[in-house]
Amino acid sequence: MRVVFFLAVLIIVALVGYIGITGYFLAHAAVGLLKVGAISTALATAEPPTDPMALGYRGDPTTALALPFQTVTLDMPLGPTEAWLVPAAGPEAGRAIYVHGIAGAREDGYRALSILHEAGWSVLLISYRNDPDAPAAPEGTYGFGLTEWPDLETAVSRMAPTEADRVLVVAESMGGAILGQFLAQSPLAPRVQAVALDSPAVSFGAVIDHLAGQGGKPLPGVIAATARQILPYKTSLPIAEAEVAASFQTFPGPLFLTHGNADRIVPHGPSQALADTRSAPTVTLWTGADHLGSYAEDPAAYRAAFQDFLGRIGG
């Protein structure tokens, strides 16, 4: 009996140790994703594409799409920040703002810009804190929307300066978290009349679960739960508040949502759950693509769905 008891204790101690150690390293990896420069350094090793519709392309709107634009300065909370304003070619059908994801850039919005400009919209492509061409946050980390949403507020104020003005916001990846926090916290939220989301990061907890599941280790759910308990000790961010699905579920205007089920960075499950719980007009495009890859998988389907969404936006 003593041998059995000893073995049982040994197994329990080993199991607790395994969960604690793997949970710690998962929490460390999650915090590492938010460190400024970590993802940018990894992406910098790749050869930039020459197709403006491809992720990672770099070049201004005239170089990329032969569209005239203005470089404007927005007085964001951390300091002056440049943005590109691409005006409508003729009578303006509406105004839109593009918000890129973590370690992304204004150029990542060219897929949406090409559709919006064709439909007569003016588009503001913004940078925000910690971008290479924007002020750096003193903490040296991205905030998963918790710290960045006031930068979007400045852009909304520029494109919709009065209470009577309305704007469409297009957000991708962590841009979705930024927009969600803005909708939940900003007094200017009612000026957003419509929302378009691509691979939105609406839950930091879900991202941790996704990372745990991809590791191939036993008990991924327990490991993820342990990591979430450790996270408050590894970051000053109130990371438990980085959950914005409710902001989009209750958003009263039209919403476009696309996500691929092969996304290795942001799980598509929360996006599907979000769409299922909405009662307001919602256009969805589900694909088999990786992160932000739905346009590349089927450009025609993407453009058709986005145009359908634009048709649901009132004047």
N, C-alpha and C positions, 0 to 999 in steps of 0.2 A: 504493500500500500504506500509505503514511503517513497518508493521509486516512482510509482504512478503519480503521486502528489508532486514530487519534485519535477517530473517531466511536464505536468500540467502547468506548474508555476513558470517553468522555463519557457514553455510555449507562449504563455500569456505575456511574459516580460518581452520576449522576442517580437510578438505581435504589436505590443504597445510601442516598442522601440522603432519597429518598421514604420508604423503609422506616423509617429512623431517626426522621424527623420525625413521621410518622404513628404510629409505635409510641410515641414519647414522649407525644404528645397523648392517645393511648388510655390509657396508664398514668396520665397526669394526670387524665383523666376517671374512671378506676376509683377512684383515691384520693379524688376529689371525691365519689363516691357514699358513701364512708365518713365524710365530714366531717359532724359533727353540725350540723343546721340546714339543710343544703342541700336535702334532699328535703322536709323539713317546710315550708320556705318556699314551695316550688313547690306543695305540696298545699294550703297555707293560702289560695291564691287561689280555690279552688273553693268553691261553696256547699255546706255540709254537708247530706247527705241526711236525710230524715225517717224513712226506713225503717230500723229497727234491724238488718235483715239486710244492709244495704248497707254497703260499705266507706266509712269516713269518718264514719259516724254517731257522735255523741257524746252520752252520757247514761248515768246509772247503771242497773243491772239492773232496779230498780223502775220507773223512768221508761220504760225501753225495753220490758221484757217483763212488767212487773207481778210480778216475782219478789223476795221479801225477800232481803236480803243483809246481810253484815257487812263493815265496813271493818276490816281487820286490818293490823298492822305487822310486817313481816319485817325482821330484823336482817341485812341483806345486807352484803357485805364493804366497800362504800363508805359504808354508813350506813343508817339506818332508811328503809324503802320501803313505801309502802302497796300493798295488794292488796285485791281484792274476793272474799269467800267467799260463794258461793251454796249454801246447804245443800240437801240432798235434801228433798223435800216429805214423804216418808214413810220407810220402812225404807231404809237406804242400800245401794245396789247396788254402789257403788264410789266411789273418789275420783279426781278428774282435775285437771290443771293445764293452763292455756292460756298459750302463749308467742307473742306477736305478732312481726311482722317489723320490719325497719328503718323507723324513723320512724312505726311504728304505735302502737296503744294497746290497752288492755284491752278496749275495746268491740268491737274487730275479732273477738273470740271469741264473739260472740252467736250466730252460725250454729251453731257446735258446742255452745254452752251450751244452746240451745233443744232440741237432740236429746238431750243428756246429761241434762238436768233431767227431761225426759219419761220417760227410762229409769231414773230413780231415783238418779242420780249427784250427789254433791257436787262443786262445781267452784270452783277457785281461779284467778282471772284476775289475772295478775301484771304489774307494771311492773318495769323493770330499768334499770341505769345508762344515763344520758343521755336517759331519758324526761323530759318536762317536769315530772312529779311525782316524780322520783327523783334521787338524787345524780348529779352530772356527773362523768364520768371526767376526770382531769387532762389527758390527751392530746387531748381534744376530738374524738375519733373513735370510730366504731363499730368493733368488732373482728371482725366476721363470725363471731362465736361464740368466737373465741380468748380474748377477755377477759370475755365475758358469762356463760359457763357456770357460774362459781361463784354467780352470782345465782340461777340455776335450782336449783343444789344446795341453797340455803337454802330454796327453796319445797318441794323434795322432802322435805327434813328436816321441814318443818312438816306436810305432808300424809301422810307415811309415816315417823313418828318412830322406829320400831323396825325391826329386820331382818326381822320377820315381816310388816310392812305392805307393801302394794303400791299403785302408783299408775299411772294412765294419763296420758301427756303428749301434748297436742295442740299441734302447732307449725306455724306458717305462715311461708313465705318465709325470712328470715334466722333466724327462730325455729328452723327445721330445722337450721341450722348450729350454733346454740347447743345444741340437744338432742344433736346428733351429737358435739360436743366433750365434753358432759357424759357421754355414754355411754362415750366413749373414755378419759376422764380421772378421773371421780369415783368414789370408793369406794362411793358410794350408788347407782351405776348399777344394781345388781341389784334395787333396789326398784321399778324401772320394769317393769311387767308387760306393757304394751302401748303402742303408739305410733301416732298419727294425724298424717299430714303433708299439707299443702295447698301446692302450688307451692313445694316445699322448695328452698332454696339449699344444695345439698350440695357444690358445688365453685366456688370463686372463680375458678379457671382457666377453667371452663366459662362463667362469666358474662363473662369477658374475651373469650373466643372468640365469644360471642353478640353482644357489643357490636361487635366487629370486623366480624362478618358483616352487621350491620344498617347499617353505615356506607355500603355501596354502593361501597366503594373496591376496586381490584384487590388481589390477594394478601392477603386478610383473614387467612388462617392464618399467614402470615409476619409480618404486622403484630402479630397477637396474641402470637406467640412472642417478638417483640422487646419488646413491652410487658411481658411477664412477666419478661424479663431486666432491664428498667429499674426495675420496681416496688420491689425491695429498696433502691434508692437514694432512693425517694420516700416510704417509710413505714418506721417502726421495727417494724411488725408482721411476724412470721414468716409472711407471707401464703402461702408455699408449703405451710404446714401446714393451711391452711383447706380441707381436703378431708375430708369425713365420710361419703361413700357407704359405705365399708367398715363403719362403725359400724352402719348400718342393714341392710346385707347379711347381717351375722352376728348381728343381734339375734334372740334365740330366741323372742320372744313374737309375738303377733298384730300386724300392721301394716296400717294403712289409708293409701292413697296416691292422691291425685287431683292432676291437672295438666292444663292446657290447652295444645294445640299452637300456639296463637297468642300465647303468653306473650312479651311484648316485653322483659321484665326478666330472668327466670330461664329458661334453656332447659329444655324438657321431656325432652330426650334422656337426660340423666343419671338422671332419675326412672324412665324406662322401663327403662334398663339395670339400675338398682337392683332393680326389681321382678323382672326376668328372672332375676336371680342368687340370689334368696331361695328357701330351702327351707321356712322356717317359714310358718304361715298368713298369707296376704297378700290383702287386698281392694283392688282398684284401680278407679278411675273415670277414664277418659281422655275429655277433652272438647275442643272447639274453642275454648275460652275464652282470654281474656287473663289476665294475672297475677291470681290469687286470684278468678277469675271463674267457676269451675266451679259453685258453688252458684247463682249468678244465672242461669246458662245453663239449668239444669234442677234446680230445688229438689227435686222429687220423686225423681229419680234419685239425687241427692246424699244425701238423707235415707235412702233405701232401702239404699244401699251402706254408709253409716255405721252404720245399725242392724244390718246383716248382720255388720259388723265387731264391734260390741259383743257380738253373740251368740256370737262365737268366743272371747271373753275368759273365762277360768275364774274361779271364785270366789276 
